[in-house]
Amino acid sequence: MRTYLDLAIIVLSVAMVVVIVLQSRGAGLGTLAGGDYGGYGYHSRRGIERLLFNLTIGLSVVFFAITLMSVVLVS
C-alpha cells in the first residue's frame, strides 16, 4: 500500500508542476522566474485558464490528502 501511495505522490507532483507551468502565460522563461509580466493587471479567468486554475486546486487537495494518508501509514 505504501508503494502505491508513494507512486501516486510522484505522479501528482509531476502533474502539478506541468499544470503550473502551463498556467504561466506571457512571453518566455523570464515570467517563470518572476520577471515582468508586461503590465498585466487584474483579470478574470476564462476558458482554459480557469480550467487550469481549478485543476491546480484539485490536484493540490488530492496531493495533500494522499500525503497525509502516507504519513499516517508510516506512524
C-alpha positions as a Python dict, from the first residue, in 0.01 Angstrom:
ca = {
    (1, 'M'): (0, 0, 0),
    (2, 'R'): (284, 235, 86),
    (3, 'T'): (439, 183, -258),
    (4, 'Y'): (115, 281, -430),
    (5, 'L'): (85, 595, -221),
    (6, 'D'): (444, 690, -300),
    (7, 'L'): (381, 635, -670),
    (8, 'A'): (63, 845, -652),
    (9, 'I'): (255, 1126, -481),
    (10, 'I'): (517, 1123, -757),
    (11, 'V'): (257, 1126, -1035),
    (12, 'L'): (57, 1404, -867),
    (13, 'S'): (365, 1618, -812),
    (14, 'V'): (468, 1588, -1176),
    (15, 'A'): (113, 1670, -1286),
    (16, 'M'): (106, 1977, -1060),
    (17, 'V'): (435, 2102, -1199),
    (18, 'V'): (306, 2062, -1556),
    (19, 'V'): (-23, 2239, -1481),
    (20, 'I'): (151, 2526, -1300),
    (21, 'V'): (397, 2576, -1585),
    (22, 'L'): (110, 2574, -1836),
    (23, 'Q'): (-60, 2849, -1637),
    (24, 'S'): (225, 3091, -1684),
    (25, 'R'): (124, 3286, -1987),
    (26, 'G'): (323, 3560, -2142),
    (27, 'A'): (638, 3575, -2342),
    (28, 'G'): (909, 3343, -2231),
    (29, 'L'): (1100, 3190, -1949),
    (30, 'G'): (1153, 3528, -1783),
    (31, 'T'): (799, 3524, -1646),
    (32, 'L'): (857, 3180, -1493),
    (33, 'A'): (1143, 3316, -1283),
    (34, 'G'): (945, 3618, -1162),
    (35, 'G'): (1016, 3857, -1442),
    (36, 'D'): (797, 4145, -1554),
    (37, 'Y'): (451, 4045, -1666),
    (38, 'G'): (422, 4331, -1911),
    (39, 'G'): (173, 4536, -1712),
    (40, 'Y'): (-98, 4276, -1671),
    (41, 'G'): (-348, 4391, -1415),
    (42, 'Y'): (-627, 4201, -1251),
    (43, 'H'): (-831, 3995, -1494),
    (44, 'S'): (-1094, 3728, -1467),
    (45, 'R'): (-1005, 3376, -1567),
    (46, 'R'): (-1189, 3232, -1865),
    (47, 'G'): (-1176, 2915, -2068),
    (48, 'I'): (-863, 2706, -2043),
    (49, 'E'): (-711, 2943, -1788),
    (50, 'R'): (-998, 2877, -1547),
    (51, 'L'): (-974, 2503, -1611),
    (52, 'L'): (-601, 2501, -1533),
    (53, 'F'): (-660, 2708, -1219),
    (54, 'N'): (-929, 2469, -1091),
    (55, 'L'): (-719, 2169, -1188),
    (56, 'T'): (-428, 2308, -984),
    (57, 'I'): (-652, 2345, -680),
    (58, 'G'): (-792, 1994, -722),
    (59, 'L'): (-450, 1837, -768),
    (60, 'S'): (-312, 2015, -463),
    (61, 'V'): (-602, 1899, -244),
    (62, 'V'): (-561, 1538, -360),
    (63, 'F'): (-183, 1563, -316),
    (64, 'F'): (-226, 1691, 40),
    (65, 'A'): (-476, 1415, 126),
    (66, 'I'): (-258, 1136, -12),
    (67, 'T'): (48, 1277, 164),
    (68, 'L'): (-141, 1278, 494),
    (69, 'M'): (-252, 920, 435),
    (70, 'S'): (108, 822, 365),
    (71, 'V'): (228, 987, 688),
    (72, 'V'): (-42, 812, 890),
    (73, 'L'): (58, 475, 747),
    (74, 'V'): (422, 524, 845),
    (75, 'S'): (342, 601, 1209),
}
